[in-house]
């Protein structure tokens, strides 16, 4: 068994494991957005009680998760799509049945991973951009109050 056969066996698993990863990423993204919304409301009400470094650390907390997921989820989805297309073409090559149905079913299943990647990335990017803007606004208000 050569290396190509080993990798092919792994690829033939398809995009299902990738979908589970993306589903987990979507749950984490939603949880971070909810947590950050609650935290920012609390911070905004208690802005005067923070030291400058502590305030910045509290405002930046977990934003890296949103940035990472927003940037990488489409690529993870694309990877799942590639694995699904490999699986579809492999089944097409080994199947005794030939036709549009065999190809289209496999490719449509593969494209679900791309859609799921975008489903994760878009809210993550929107949340990240919102919180960065809100952070800048709160830091500006904080600096004005400290003058």
C-alpha positions in Angstrom: 0.0 0.0 0.0 1.5 3.3 -1.1 1.1 6.7 0.4 -1.6 7.7 -2.2 -3.8 4.8 -1.2 -3.5 5.7 2.5 -4.4 9.3 1.8 -7.3 8.2 -0.5 -8.7 6.0 2.3 -8.6 9.1 4.6 -10.2 11.3 1.9 -13.0 8.8 1.3 -14.3 9.5 4.7 -15.7 12.6 3.0 -16.7 15.9 4.5 -18.8 14.6 7.4 -16.0 15.0 10.1 -15.5 18.6 8.7 -19.2 19.3 9.2 -19.0 18.3 12.8 -16.0 20.6 13.3 -17.9 23.5 11.6 -21.0 22.8 13.7 -18.8 23.0 16.9 -17.3 26.2 15.6 -20.7 27.7 15.0 -21.8 26.9 18.6 -18.6 28.4 20.0 -19.1 31.5 17.8 -22.6 32.0 19.1 -21.5 31.5 22.7 -18.6 34.0 22.3 -20.9 36.6 20.7 -23.5 36.2 23.5 -20.8 36.3 26.2 -19.2 39.4 24.7 -22.5 41.2 24.4 -23.2 40.6 28.1 -19.7 41.6 29.1 -19.6 44.7 27.0 -22.9 45.9 28.6 -21.4 45.3 32.1 -18.2 47.0 31.2 -20.0 50.0 29.7 -22.0 50.4 32.9 -18.9 50.1 35.1 -16.4 51.9 32.9 -15.0 54.1 35.7 -14.0 51.1 37.8 -11.4 49.8 35.4 -7.7 50.6 35.1 -6.6 51.2 31.5 -4.8 47.9 31.0 -7.5 45.9 32.7 -10.1 47.6 30.6 -8.3 46.8 27.3 -7.8 43.2 28.4 -11.5 42.8 29.2 -12.6 44.3 26.0 -10.2 42.2 23.8 -11.0 38.9 25.6 -12.1 36.2 23.2 -12.1 38.4 20.1 -9.3 36.3 18.7 -11.7 33.3 18.6 -14.1 35.3 16.4 -11.2 36.5 14.2 -9.8 33.0 13.8 -13.1 31.4 13.0 -14.1 34.1 10.6 -10.9 33.8 8.7 -10.6 30.0 8.7 -14.1 28.6 8.6 -14.4 29.1 4.8 -11.2 27.2 4.2 -12.3 24.4 6.5 -15.6 24.3 4.6 -13.7 24.2 1.3 -11.5 21.4 2.6 -14.7 19.4 3.4 -16.0 20.2 -0.1 -12.8 18.9 -1.7 -13.0 15.7 0.4 -16.6 15.3 -0.7 -15.8 15.8 -4.4 -13.0 13.2 -4.1 -15.5 10.8 -2.5 -18.1 11.5 -5.2 -15.6 11.0 -8.1 -14.3 7.8 -6.5 -17.8 6.4 -6.2 -18.4 7.4 -9.8 -15.3 5.6 -10.9 -16.1 2.4 -8.9 -19.8 2.4 -9.5 -21.4 0.3 -12.1 -24.1 2.9 -12.4 -23.3 6.0 -14.5 -25.3 9.1 -14.9 -25.9 12.7 -13.8 -27.6 11.5 -10.6 -24.5 9.8 -9.2 -22.3 12.9 -9.9 -24.8 15.5 -8.8 -25.8 13.8 -5.5 -22.1 13.5 -4.4 -21.2 17.1 -5.4 -24.3 18.6 -3.8 -23.4 16.8 -0.5 -19.9 18.1 -0.8 -21.0 21.7 -1.3 -22.8 21.6 2.1 -19.4 21.9 3.7 -18.7 25.2 1.9 -22.1 26.5 2.9 -21.5 25.5 6.5 -18.1 27.2 6.4 -19.7 30.4 5.3 -22.5 29.9 7.9 -19.8 30.0 10.6 -17.6 32.7 9.1 -20.2 35.4 8.4 -21.5 35.8 12.0 -18.0 35.5 13.3 -16.7 38.3 11.1 -19.8 40.5 11.8 -19.4 39.9 15.6 -15.7 40.6 15.5 -16.1 43.8 13.6 -18.9 44.9 15.9 -16.9 44.3 19.0 -13.8 46.0 17.7 -15.8 49.0 16.8 -17.5 49.0 20.2 -14.2 48.5 22.0 -12.7 51.6 20.2 -15.8 53.6 21.2 -15.6 52.5 24.8 -11.9 53.2 25.0 -12.5 56.7 23.5 -15.2 57.4 26.1 -12.9 56.1 28.9 -10.0 58.3 27.8 -12.3 61.4 27.7 -13.6 60.7 31.2 -10.0 60.3 32.6 -8.9 63.7 31.3 
